[in-house]
Amino acid sequence: MEHSQEFEIENTHKPKIFITTTGISEEEKNLIKKLLPQNIILEDELTTLTTYLISYKSFISDKFIQAMIWNIKLIKIDWLYNIDTNPNIYILRPLEGIEFTSNEITNDIFINYYTLMGAIYNENLTISTGFLISNIKEGEKIDFCTKHSIPVINTENIFKNNYKLLQRPFTIRAFKIDCEKVFNDKCFYIDPNFHKNLFNLLKRLIIEHGGSRVSLIDKNVDYILTSSSKEYENTKHKLLHYQYIFDCVEYKAELFPNSYFVHKERKFNVLKNAICCISKCLKKDSQLIVNKLKALGSLIRDSDSLACTHLIIKDKNEFKLSSLKPYKIVTVDWIDQCLYTLKHVREEKYLVKESNLSLFSQPNNKISTKRVRTSVIKDIIFQFTGLPSFLKNRAIEMLKKYDIKYIVSDKYENCTHLIMGNLSTSEKFLSALCNGAWILTPEIIDVFDNSLHFNYEKYEWKVDENTNEKDIKIINSIKKWRERVLKTGYPAFYKWRVKLYAPESKIKNFYTGD
């Protein structure tokens, strides 16, 4: 009997999560150890078993570089103070919080690329600058970078994501060193949203080392200590990450605050709904293209499939379309244009042809069904689960309007599309999942237009920041099984021999006769 790893019996014990840190002080690590539940283990070393690398911003350290190679997620330390929440909410982009500047670079595509990766562009070159983009090898800026060990990267290397080129030797940058009163009568306001233990520790350290702390923001405040700018977008005060306090105490120095400034987050989901695959003719440059697409927010597929929205090619004049494709076929220039404008640029100028056609829209071409199989071409049938009555009635009205078949039943009736109100592992849900049906959110009800190119994927159930930890695996399996059934033509557990224990009255509900 064959076994599948796709569906696992949920263990009542929480799985172990191994974490390590970079750029975090010993004082805070000691605090965290007291707060962590037993299943989360804080280690000193990064290994292949490490689940997350924890930091308050990106540090181009040896740990960071190795984590990028091993595809280990970089997570904000804030998660450890909110451990019951989804860690994906706290993901740090590769260059989150690092300041950079440029030297006579006229093409915004390079600056935009690093901005998408979380870096912060500053026109001024200072000792707090993380790196400089420059194709010029001489001049005042280059001399300044050499003096202060600031990495200089040329444009040829930008899209390669070679983080070693951005690594900077560790140096303590301070007004004063070897002093006990490191805060020099500075007045701080501490974000009241901090975890109680963190708040109290910061308050004690500030007072013990020559600073003061106030409960209200007024003109006497020098810095607001926080980890996010969201609550303070309208303030004129300087925002400092609270890590500044820990580092000053640890190094016994009044550190320059510049590298601890909290900036307003700029996030662009330029290609959020795109799923791109790359033509074999671009194999030589495929990694550069993948890096650009990931920065733009696109998902990547290794080979073209019906799940793809775009196929990226080198030259539309040389590309020959062997058969009709259900996705858009665009030249690689389209990616660069999206990167240059930081917008999802219209594809028309870069299309090989009007390629986003239905598989059934050209009667003159025979479409191979080798990979599609019969599961793609059966009639559309809708069912519902977990929907309030008023939503179900609206869905039925919508389907009647377009003369689309629907079935109201407590059992799964071989539907192709299931509209699900709340996540529930009901018979209908599990059967639809195993048979590769579209499992859709109620939002589709108000926007469905029965058009040939309607984007079902936009309304497919997917994980977001509000998803409970225990539901992530189930929701992630929805798209995975739909694509797998579409590719193979076989449902989940195909050719399994299963012994079923159930009352005889219910056995007929499970027997398919196949």
N, C-alpha and C positions, 0 to 999 in steps of 0.2 A: 504493500500500500504506500502510495506516495504521500508525503507530508508537505504542507505549505507553511511558510513562515509569515504569511501576510496577515493571518488572524491569530492572535495569541490570547490565551486565557489571562485575564488581568490578575496580576498578583496583588494581594492585599497589602504587602509591604512596599513602601516607596522605594524606587530604585536608587542606588547610590549615584551621587553626582560628585565628580572630582573637579575641584577648582584650584587655580593658582592665580597669583596677582602680579602685576607689573605697575610700577609708579605709585604704589600704596605704602604708606608709612607703617613702621612696626607698631606704633601706638594704635592705629586703626585696625590693623590685623588682629591684635590682641583683643580689641573690643568685639570684632566680628566673631571670633572663635567662641565667645560666650553666648552669642545670639543664634548661631547656626543650629538647625536640627541635626539629629544623628546621621541622617542619610546624606548630608552634604559635608564633604571632607575637604578641608583646606590644606593643600600641600605646598611645599616650597618649590618643587621642580615641575616643569612642564613635561608631560609624557604623552604618548599616543593614547593613553586612557583618559587624559584630561578632557572634561566636557566643555568647560568655559575658561577663558582667560579674563580676569576681572581687572578693571581699571576705571579711573574717573574720566580719562580721555585717552586718545591714542598716544602711545609711546613707542618710538621706533627702537625698541630694545631687542636683544637676542631672543628673548621669549616671544616677543611680538612677531618677529620675522619667522620663527619656527612655527608659531601658531598659524600664520598665513599659509605656510607650506602644507601644513597638516589639515587645513580647513577647519580649524577650531574657532568657534565663535568668540568674538570680543564683546563682553557685556559690561554695562555700567555698574559700578559698585552699588548704586541706588537699589538694585534688585535685592541685594543681601539684607537690606533693611525692610523689604517688602516681599519676603520669600514665598508667600502664598500666591503671588501674582505670576503671570506668564513671563518668563525671562525674555521672550522675543520682543517684548515692549521696550526692553532696555538695550537692544543691540547697538553697538557703536560701529559707525562706518570706519573703514580702514585708516582714514586720516583725520578723524573727528577731533576738532579743537586745535589742530596745528596751524599756526600762522605761516603764510608764505608770501613771497612777492616775486616780481619779474624784472628783467633787465632788457629793455628794447624788444619786447615780444609784442608783435602787432596782431597776431591771430588769437582771438579769444577762446578758441577751441581747447587750448592747453590749460588756461586758467579755469575754464568751465569744467574740465575733466576732474581737476583736483577739488573744485568746489562741490561737485557731485559726490565725491568721496569723503566729504565732511571737513576739508581744510578751509581755512578762512583767509581770504585775500586781503592784504594790507599794502597800500602803495609805498609805505615807508619801510626801509630796511633798518632793523634794529638788532640788538644782541639777542632779543627774544624771538626773532624770525627763525622758523624751523628749517626752511630751505629757500633757495633762489632758483628760478627758471632763467637760464641764460645760454645763448649760443656764442656769446662773446667771452673770450678767455682772458681779457685784460681790462683794466679800468678800476675806478675807485670802489665800485661795488664788489668786484672780485677780490680786491685787496682787503676790503672790510670782512668779507666772508672767510678769507684765508686766516686773517688775524683772530677771528672769533670761532673758527671751526664750524662755519655754517655750510652745509652741503650745497653744491651747485649742480643742477641737473640740466642737461641739454634736451631739446625737444625730441630728439631721436629716441630717447629712453623713457619718455613719459608714459606711453601706453603699455610698456612691458611689465609694469608693476614690480620692478626690482627694488624692493624696499631697503635693501642694503645700501643703495645709493643715497638714501635719505637719512641714514643713521648718523647721529651726531655724538661725539664723545661727551660723557657726562661731566658737567662742570657746575659748581655752586656759584650762582650769580647773585651777589648780595651787596647791600649798602654797608653792612657791618657783619663781621663773623666773630665767633668765640665770645658771645655775649649772652647773658642770662635774660635781660629785659629786651627780648627780641622785638616786641611790638611797639616800643618807643612811644608810649602814650597814645597810640592809635585807638580810635573808637569804632567798635564793630556792632552791627545789627545781625543777629543770627536768625535765619529762616525758621519760623515757628513750626513749619511742617516737617522738620527733621524728626527722625526717630528720637524718642525721649533720651535714651542712653547716649546717643551721639550729641544731642543738644547739650546735655549736662557736661559731657566731657569737654566739648569746645569752650563752653562758658568757663570752666575751671582753668583750662590751659591759658586762655586769654588773660584772665586776672592774675594768675601765678607768674606770667611772663611780661608784665608791664603794660598791659592793655586794659581797655574798659569795654563794657558791653551794655547796651541800652535795649529797652523793650519797645521803643517807638522810633520810627525813622524821622530824624530831624536834621537840621543843618550841621549838627556836631558829628554826625556819622561820617567816618572816612570810607568805610567799605561795608557793603551788604554781603554776608556769607550765605551762599546758596549753591545749588547744583544745577539750577535751570533758570532761564531768563523769563519764563512764561508769566510768573506772578509780578514781574518787575519791569515790564516793557515800557512803562511811562515814567519810570524814575530817572533822575539825572545823576544819581549816585553810581559809583563804580561797583560792579558785581564781581566778587571774587569767589572762586570755588573754595569750599571749606578746607580742601586739602592743603591750602596755603598755611593754615594754622599748624597742622601736623608737621609739615615739612620745616617750617621755621623752628619749631621746638626740637625736632629731631636733629637738624644740622646746627642748632645754636647760632642761628644767623637771621638777620633782618633781610629777607630775600627780596629781590626785585619782584613786584607783583604782576608784571605784564603777562607772563606765561600762564598765570592763573585766572586771567579775566574770563568771565562767562559771557559768551557772545550770543546774540539772537540766532536761533537755529534756522538754517535755510535748507529745506528739503524739497527736492524736485522729483516727482515720479513721472518723468517724461514719457517712458514707454511702459507704464505700469501694466497695461492689459495686453502687451505684445508677447508672443511666444515665437522666437526666431530660431531658425536652423541655418547653417552656413554651407554653401555649396562646396563640393570637393575641389573645385578650381581655385578656391581661396585657402587651401590647406596651409600654404606657406605662411600666410598672415592670420590664420584662424585665431591664435591666442590673443593677438592685439584686438581683433574684432570682438571676441568674447569679452574681453576686459571693458571695451567701450560699451557694449550692450548691457553688461551687468551694472556699470556705473549709471546708465540711463534707466535702469529699473526693469529691463526685459528679462523674461525667463529664456533659457537656452535649451534646445533639444539637439542631441547628437546627430539625428537623422530626420529628414522630413517626414511628417505624418499628418493626419487630418487634424491633429491638435494644434498644429502650427498656424500662425497668422501671417508670417513673413518668411520667405526664403531669400537669403542674402547672396547675391552673385557679383562677379567682378565686372562684367561688361555686357550690357543688354544686346549689343550688336553681335556678339559672339555666342550668346546663349541660345541654344536650340531647345524648344519645348517639345519633348517627346510625347507627352500626353497632357490632358487638361488637369490643372491643379486647383485645389480649393482655397489656396492661400495667395497672398500677394507676392510677386517675385520682383524684388527691387535691387538696385545696384548698391554697392557698399557706400557710395557717395551719400546716400540717404541717411546713413548713420551719422556721418560727419556733419551733415546739415542739422540734424536733430541736436547734436552736441554743440554746434556753433550757436544755435538759437535758444537752446534749452527748452525747446518745444517739440511736440510731436508734429513734425512737418508733414504736410499732405504728400502722399506717395506718387501722385500722377506723373510728375516730371521724371521719376526714377523707375517707373514700372516697365517691365519687359512688354507687357500687354495688360489688358483688363483681365487679370488672372483670378480675381476673387469671385469666380463664378461657381454656381452649384455644380455638383457632379452630374446632374441630369439636364443641364441647360444647353448642351450641344448634341443634338441627335445624330450628327454626322460622324462623331468620334465614338468609337467603342471604348468604354472605360474599363480597365482591368479591375476585377473584383478579387484578385488574389489576396490582397492585404485587407480589403474592406470587408469582404464576406457579406453574408446575407443580413447580418445584424444592422447594417447601415441603411439598407434599402426597405425595411419593413415600414408599414404605415405608422404615422404618429398616433400614439394613444396616451392620454394624460390620466393620471390618478392623483389623489390627494391624501396627505397624512398629517395629523397634528395641526390642522387649520381650523380657526374659529369659523362658525357657521357663516358669518357675514363675508369673510374672505373667500370661503368656498363658493358661496353664491355669486360673488363677483367674478371668480375664476370661471365658473360655469357659463355665466353671461358672455364673457370674453370668448370662450371657446365656441359657443353657439354662434356668435357673430361671424366667426371665420369657418364655421362648419367643420370643426376639428373634433374627432372622436374623443370622448372621455368616459370613464367608468367610475361610478360611485359605489364602492364596495369595501368591506372590511378586509378583504383578501387581496393579495397581489394578482393582477389579471394581465400579466405580460405587457405592462405599460412601457413606453419608451421614455416618458417624462413624468417625474414625480415631483409635485410641488409640496414641500415640507415646511410646516410652520415652525415647529420646535424640534430640536434634535431628539429622536426617539428610536431606539433599536427595535422597532416593530417588525412584524413579518413583512409588511410592504416595503419598508426601508431596506431591510437586509436582502430581500429578493431582488429589488431594483438594483441595489449595489452589486450583487453577484452577477447580474445579467447586463451590467454596463449601461444602465439607464442614466439619463440626465436627472440629477437630483437638485432641484432648484429652490431658491428662496421666494417668499411671497412677493418680493419687489417686482418680479416678472409680470405680475397680473396687470399692473397699470401701464406697462410699456410695450408689451408684446404686440407686434403688428403683422405677424405671419408673413413677413418678407422673406425672400429667398436667402438673404444673407444675415438673418437675425442672429445676434451674438448671444447664444445661450450661455457661453462660458462666463460672461460678465455676471450672470445671475446664479451661477453654480455655487453651492455651499462651499465655503473656504474658511480657513483659520484667520482670525484677526486678533487685535489686541484685547478684545473682550471674551475670547474663547477660554473656557475653563481648561485647566491642564489635563484633566481626565478625558476630555472630549477631543483633544488634538489628533490622536491617532485615528479615531473614527472618521473625523472630518477629512483628514488628509487622504484616507483610503478612497473617498468618493471619486475624485478625479483620477487617481491611480488605476482603479479598477475599470472605470469607464474607458480610459485609453487602452488598457490591456485587452479588454474584451473587443474593442474596436480593431485592435491590431491583429489579434489571433483568431477572432471569430468564435471563441469558445468562452462559456461562462466560467465563473470561479468554481473550483473543485471538479472540473471536468474529468470524467472517468474515475472519480473516487468511488469506492464501494463502502457504504456507510451503514452501520447497524443502528436502527432508529428505535428508541423506546418511547412510546407515546400511546395514549388511549386510541383504540381502533377508530373511534369517531373522528379523530383528527388526522389520522394517517393519510387519508385521501387529499388533505390540503397540501401535503408535502410531496406526494407522488406525482411525477410529471409524465411517466410513461415512456421516457427516453431511455 
